[in-house]
């Protein structure tokens, strides 16, 4: 038999694997409980520097304009 390493990205995938194990179709050999990855680490580098700067400027402008309207 082949041994595969997989990454579960959704709880439903875990549930499906558990069901397959209960039906004696697969056997889970190792359960690794890694802490959830921070979003800042997960999405780091996904935007170009130009796009990220433009987005940050847009957010700052909106925050500044909403702060002035609350005064």
Buried (B, 14 or more C-beta within 10 A) or exposed (E): EEEEEEEEEEEEEEEEBEEEEEEEEBEEEEEEEEEEEEEEEEEEEEEEEEEEEEEEEEEEEEEEEEEEEEE
